Amino acid sequence: MAQTLAPLASLFLGISFLLCGNGLQTTLVPLRAAAEGFSAVEIGLIGSSYYLGFVVGCLATPYLIGRVGHIRTFAALVSAASAVALVHPIAVDVVVWTLARAVTGFALAGLYLIVESWLNDRATNENRGFVMSAYIITNFVTITGGQMLVTTAPIGGFTLFAVAAILIGIASIPVALSRAAQPAPVAVVRFDPVKLFRMAPVGIAGSFMIGVANGAFWSLGTLYATARGLSADGAAIFMSIAVIGGAVMQWPVGRLSDSRDRRIVLAGVMIAAAAAALVFALVPLSGVPLMAMALVFGMASLTGYSVAAAHAYDRADKSSYVEMAAGVLLANGLGSVIGPISASALIQHFGASALFFFMTATQLVLVVFIALRTAVRAGATDAEKTGFDVAATAPVGGPIAPEPQSRPAAPRPAAVLDDAA
């Protein structure tokens, strides 16, 4: 076990610093925005801009890697993400913060892609599942740890943004000093959304609708928590407990979907998530009951993407697997762009509880769509199923971890060859 991960230690260390800093910002930015008097719509716009940047980063990063290589792209994106973290306390303005979060999303998408393609390239068929599972565990742990850093200093000062910038900035050190050879350029994925939807309508629509709901939660959940009387520290704990709930249930729900029609399991998970969201919307919870419900909500809502992605992969043939992976991710990302801005408009008019009414409606619309699709198309057979893979479907995973290019690549620039030497 240790021998397997030792050669990859620099990558794991780099991604740990990176995601800890990003986890801190994910919770800190909406809390600070609310403290600065930003409206719910403005906070939703800031949240949506992160996911828009993430989607663009997924599409653009392969071209950057092909031009200058993994290490230089990694260093450039880390520098950008670190710098914009410091912009927030310097220029407290909704336009500036919106642009800053878009840059952060772009950078994080690229950094995820670089690390995942690197890990995938260095892993073997015998240990790939173990390596990628360790990577997903690292994601969950460091994101949660970053969220909890909000409790270490006042949200109104400069300190927490500086800590986020430092954590992100030092992420490049272990990667830049790594002796591991960088992998081949990432394949540029070209895909047909209509073809993918016809191939796996529940997988694509499910990923999109879950993005709408969960994107709203990640961007605006702290507003609900503070409206329920929690302090900034309490809101950070609230969000972290939800992440823990999602992490705990990834594997059990995924394994259940291996032995059942994944669409039925997805519908069941969404019904449970809608019920938990409705409790948040209707019942004035506080204290321990509020935190307990955050755990239950996370267990249901944050496992839906895994099942939807696994179902989409079941429907894809081997030649279109990478294309389907890109389609699932981008559907989820586009949904995450729409969710925060839509929910924030409702919050502006009806109060913080509208967030969970919005999520309930979104999740139940997906349940209805699943029911309609189940009535007209049989589920995947056991032979068609790929087997649940938490590394490929976890919601904290990055863009896509394709195999290195198998076709002959164009000659690489001399600068790239220097990096690989």
C-alpha positions in Angstrom: 0.0 0.0 0.0 2.7 2.5 1.0 4.9 1.3 -1.8 2.1 2.0 -4.3 1.5 5.6 -3.1 5.1 6.6 -2.4 6.0 7.5 -6.0 2.8 9.7 -6.1 3.4 11.4 -2.8 4.2 14.8 -4.4 1.0 14.8 -6.4 -1.1 13.9 -3.3 0.6 16.5 -1.2 0.1 19.2 -3.9 -3.6 18.4 -4.4 -4.1 18.3 -0.6 -2.8 21.9 -0.2 -4.7 23.0 -3.2 -8.1 21.6 -2.2 -7.7 22.7 1.4 -7.3 26.2 0.2 -10.2 25.9 -2.2 -12.4 24.3 0.5 -11.7 27.3 2.7 -12.7 29.7 0.0 -15.9 27.8 -0.9 -17.3 28.5 2.5 -15.6 31.8 3.2 -16.6 33.7 0.1 -20.4 33.5 0.6 -20.1 34.2 4.4 -17.9 37.2 3.8 -20.2 38.4 0.9 -23.2 38.3 3.2 -21.3 40.1 5.9 -20.3 42.8 3.4 -24.0 43.3 2.6 -24.1 41.6 -0.8 -27.7 40.6 -1.8 -28.7 37.0 -2.3 -28.8 37.4 -6.0 -25.2 38.8 -6.0 -24.0 35.9 -3.9 -25.7 33.5 -6.3 -24.1 35.2 -9.3 -20.7 34.8 -7.6 -21.4 31.2 -7.0 -22.5 30.6 -10.6 -19.4 32.3 -11.9 -17.2 29.7 -10.3 -18.9 26.9 -12.1 -18.9 28.7 -15.4 -15.2 29.1 -15.0 -14.9 25.4 -14.2 -16.7 24.4 -17.3 -14.5 26.6 -19.5 -11.4 25.3 -17.7 -12.4 21.7 -18.5 -12.6 22.5 -22.2 -9.5 24.8 -22.4 -6.9 23.0 -20.2 -6.0 20.2 -22.7 -4.9 22.8 -25.1 -2.7 24.5 -22.5 -1.1 21.2 -21.6 -0.4 20.4 -25.2 1.2 23.8 -25.6 3.5 24.0 -22.5 3.2 20.7 -20.6 1.7 19.6 -17.3 4.2 21.1 -14.9 4.1 24.6 -16.4 0.4 24.6 -16.8 0.0 23.5 -13.2 2.3 26.2 -11.9 0.5 28.9 -14.0 -2.9 27.8 -12.8 -1.8 27.6 -9.1 -0.4 31.1 -9.4 -3.6 32.4 -10.8 -5.8 30.7 -8.2 -3.5 32.0 -5.4 -3.5 35.5 -6.7 -7.2 35.9 -7.1 -7.8 34.6 -3.5 -6.1 37.8 -2.3 -8.3 40.0 -4.6 -11.4 39.4 -2.4 -10.4 41.4 0.7 -8.6 44.0 -1.3 -11.5 44.9 -3.7 -14.8 44.2 -2.0 -17.0 44.5 -5.1 -19.5 42.1 -6.7 -18.1 42.5 -10.2 -14.5 41.9 -9.0 -15.6 38.9 -6.9 -17.6 37.4 -9.8 -14.6 37.6 -12.1 -12.3 36.3 -9.4 -14.4 33.2 -8.7 -14.6 32.5 -12.5 -10.8 32.5 -12.6 -10.7 30.2 -9.6 -13.1 27.8 -11.2 -11.1 27.8 -14.4 -7.9 27.2 -12.5 -9.3 24.4 -10.3 -10.8 22.6 -13.3 -7.4 22.6 -15.0 -5.5 21.6 -11.8 -7.9 18.7 -11.3 -7.5 17.5 -14.8 -3.7 17.7 -14.6 -3.5 15.7 -11.3 -6.0 13.1 -12.4 -4.4 12.5 -15.8 -1.0 12.2 -14.1 -2.3 9.7 -11.5 -4.0 7.7 -14.2 -0.8 7.6 -16.2 1.4 6.5 -13.3 -1.1 3.9 -12.0 -1.1 0.3 -13.3 -4.1 -1.9 -14.1 -3.5 -3.7 -10.9 -3.4 -0.6 -8.6 -5.5 2.0 -10.5 -8.6 1.4 -8.4 -6.6 1.8 -5.1 -4.8 4.9 -6.3 -7.9 6.7 -7.5 -9.8 5.8 -4.4 -7.0 7.2 -2.3 -7.3 10.3 -4.4 -11.0 10.6 -3.8 -10.6 10.1 0.0 -7.9 12.9 -0.1 -10.5 15.1 -1.8 -13.1 14.6 0.8 -10.8 15.0 3.7 -8.9 18.1 2.5 -12.1 19.9 1.3 -13.7 19.3 4.7 -10.5 20.4 6.5 -10.4 23.6 4.4 -14.0 24.4 5.3 -13.3 24.0 9.0 -10.4 26.5 8.7 -13.1 29.2 8.6 -13.5 28.7 12.4 -9.9 29.8 13.0 -10.1 33.5 12.3 -12.8 36.2 11.9 -14.4 36.2 8.4 -14.2 40.0 8.2 -10.5 40.2 8.1 -7.6 39.5 5.7 -6.3 36.5 7.4 -8.5 33.7 6.1 -8.1 34.8 2.4 -4.3 35.0 3.0 -4.3 31.5 4.4 -6.3 30.3 1.4 -3.8 32.0 -1.0 -0.8 30.4 0.9 -2.3 26.9 0.8 -3.0 27.2 -2.9 0.4 28.8 -3.6 2.5 26.1 -2.0 0.6 23.4 -3.8 3.0 23.9 -6.8 6.1 23.2 -4.7 5.9 19.4 -4.4 4.7 19.1 -8.0 7.3 21.3 -9.5 10.1 19.4 -7.6 8.7 16.0 -8.4 11.1 13.7 -10.2 8.2 11.8 -11.8 8.0 12.1 -15.6 4.9 13.9 -16.7 2.3 12.0 -18.8 1.5 12.4 -22.4 -0.8 15.3 -23.4 -4.4 14.9 -22.4 -6.7 13.9 -25.2 -9.0 16.7 -26.5 -12.5 15.2 -26.2 -15.0 16.1 -29.0 -18.5 15.0 -28.2 -22.0 15.3 -29.4 -24.4 16.2 -26.6 -27.5 15.0 -28.5 -25.9 11.6 -29.1 -24.9 11.3 -25.5 -28.4 12.2 -24.3 -30.0 9.6 -26.6 -27.5 7.1 -25.3 -28.1 7.8 -21.6 -31.0 10.3 -21.0 -31.3 9.7 -17.3 -27.5 9.9 -16.8 -27.1 13.2 -18.7 -30.4 14.8 -17.4 -29.6 13.5 -13.9 -26.2 15.0 -13.9 -27.6 18.3 -15.0 -30.5 18.5 -12.5 -28.2 17.4 -9.7 -25.8 20.1 -10.7 -28.7 22.6 -10.5 -29.7 21.5 -7.0 -26.2 20.9 -5.5 -24.6 24.0 -7.1 -27.3 26.0 -5.3 -26.5 24.3 -2.0 -22.7 24.8 -2.3 -23.1 28.5 -3.2 -26.0 29.4 -0.8 -26.1 26.8 2.0 -24.2 29.1 4.3 -26.9 31.8 3.9 -29.5 29.3 5.1 -27.3 28.3 8.0 -26.8 31.8 9.2 -30.5 32.6 8.7 -31.1 29.7 11.1 -29.0 31.5 13.7 -25.7 29.8 13.2 -22.5 31.8 13.5 -19.9 31.8 10.7 -18.2 28.9 12.5 -21.5 27.1 12.8 -22.2 27.5 9.1 -18.8 26.0 8.3 -19.5 23.1 10.5 -23.0 22.7 8.9 -21.5 22.5 5.4 -18.7 20.2 6.5 -21.2 17.7 8.1 -23.1 17.6 4.8 -19.8 16.7 3.0 -19.1 14.0 5.6 -22.6 12.5 5.0 -22.0 12.4 1.3 -18.6 10.8 1.7 -19.9 8.1 4.0 -22.7 7.0 1.6 -20.8 7.1 -1.7 -19.8 3.4 -1.6 -22.9 1.9 0.0 -25.3 3.6 -2.5 -23.0 2.8 -5.4 -22.8 -0.9 -4.5 -26.6 -1.0 -4.1 -27.0 0.4 -7.6 -24.8 -2.4 -8.9 -27.5 -5.0 -8.0 -30.5 -2.9 -8.9 -31.7 -0.7 -11.8 -29.5 2.4 -11.2 -32.4 4.6 -12.3 -34.6 3.3 -9.5 -31.8 3.8 -6.9 -31.2 7.3 -8.3 -35.0 8.1 -7.9 -34.9 6.7 -4.4 -31.9 8.9 -3.4 -33.6 11.9 -4.9 -36.8 11.3 -3.1 -34.9 11.0 0.2 -32.9 14.2 -0.7 -36.2 16.1 -1.5 -37.7 14.9 1.8 -34.7 16.2 3.7 -34.7 19.5 1.8 -38.4 19.9 2.6 -37.7 19.4 6.3 -35.1 22.2 6.1 -37.6 24.4 4.3 -40.6 23.8 6.6 -39.2 23.1 10.0 -37.3 25.8 12.0 -34.5 23.5 13.1 -31.6 24.7 15.2 -28.7 23.3 17.2 -28.1 19.6 17.1 -31.2 18.7 15.1 -30.1 21.1 12.4 -26.6 19.5 12.2 -28.1 16.0 12.3 -30.4 16.9 9.3 -27.3 18.3 7.5 -25.8 14.8 7.8 -28.9 13.1 6.5 -29.3 15.6 3.6 -25.6 15.1 2.6 -26.1 11.3 2.6 -28.9 11.6 0.1 -28.3 14.7 -2.0 -24.5 14.3 -2.5 -24.7 10.7 -3.6 -27.0 11.3 -6.5 -24.3 12.4 -9.0 -22.4 9.2 -8.4 -25.3 7.0 -9.4 -26.3 9.2 -12.4 -22.7 9.1 -13.7 -22.4 5.3 -13.2 -25.7 4.8 -15.1 -24.4 7.0 -18.0 -21.2 4.9 -18.1 -23.3 1.7 -18.3 -25.0 3.0 -21.4 -21.7 4.1 -23.2 -19.8 1.7 -25.4 -16.1 1.4 -24.9 -15.3 3.7 -27.8 -17.4 6.6 -26.3 -16.5 6.1 -22.6 -14.3 9.2 -22.4 -16.8 11.2 -24.4 -19.5 10.2 -22.0 -17.4 11.1 -19.0 -16.9 14.6 -20.5 -20.6 14.9 -21.2 -21.6 13.9 -17.7 -19.2 16.4 -16.2 -20.2 19.3 -18.4 -23.9 18.6 -17.9 -23.3 18.8 -14.1 -21.2 21.9 -14.5 -23.8 23.7 -16.6 -26.5 22.8 -14.1 -24.2 24.2 -11.3 -24.0 27.5 -13.3 -27.8 27.8 -13.4 -28.7 26.6 -9.9 -27.1 29.3 -7.7 -28.4 32.3 -9.7 -31.9 30.8 -9.9 -32.2 29.9 -6.3 -30.7 33.2 -5.2 -33.6 35.1 -7.0 -36.1 33.0 -4.9 -34.2 33.7 -1.7 -34.2 37.4 -2.5 -38.0 37.4 -2.6 -39.0 34.6 -0.2 -36.2 34.2 2.3 -33.5 31.6 3.0 -35.9 28.7 3.2 -36.6 29.1 -0.5 -33.2 27.5 -1.2 -34.5 24.1 -0.1 -37.9 24.6 -1.7 -36.0 25.1 -4.9 -33.9 22.0 -4.3 -37.0 19.9 -3.5 -38.7 21.0 -6.7 -35.5 20.3 -8.8 -35.1 16.8 -7.3 -38.7 15.9 -7.8 -38.7 17.0 -11.4 -35.8 14.5 -11.9 -37.7 11.8 -10.1 -40.7 12.3 -12.6 -38.3 12.2 -15.5 -36.8 9.0 -14.3 -40.2 7.4 -13.9 -41.1 8.3 -17.5 -37.9 6.9 -18.8 -38.2 3.7 -16.7 -41.6 3.1 -18.3 -40.3 3.2 -21.8 -36.9 1.6 -21.6 -35.6 -1.4 -19.7 -32.7 -1.0 -17.2 -29.1 -2.0 -18.0 -28.4 -5.7 -17.6 -25.8 -7.0 -15.2 -23.6 -7.7 -18.2 -23.9 -4.1 -19.4 -23.0 -2.6 -16.1 -19.5 -1.4 -15.5 -19.4 -1.9 -11.8 -19.6 1.1 -9.5 -16.3 3.0 -9.4 -16.1 5.6 -6.7 -13.0 7.1 -8.3 -14.9 7.8 -11.6 -18.2 9.0 -10.1 -17.6 10.8 -6.8 -18.9 14.4 -6.8 -15.6 15.7 -5.5 -13.7 14.2 -8.4 -12.3 16.5 -11.0 -13.1 16.8 -14.7 -12.1 13.6 -16.3 -9.2 11.1 -16.1 -8.8 9.9 -19.7 -6.2 7.4 -20.8 -3.2 9.1 -22.4 -3.5 9.7 -26.2 -3.3 6.4 -28.0 -3.0 7.9 -31.5 0.3 9.3 -32.7 0.6 12.8 -31.3 2.0 15.9 -33.0 5.6 16.6 -32.2 5.8 18.2 -28.8 7.5 21.5 -28.3 11.0 21.5 -27.1 9.9 23.2 -23.8 7.6 20.3 -23.1 10.4 17.8 -23.7 12.5 19.8 -21.3 9.9 19.4 -18.6 9.7 15.7 -19.1 13.4 15.2 -18.9 
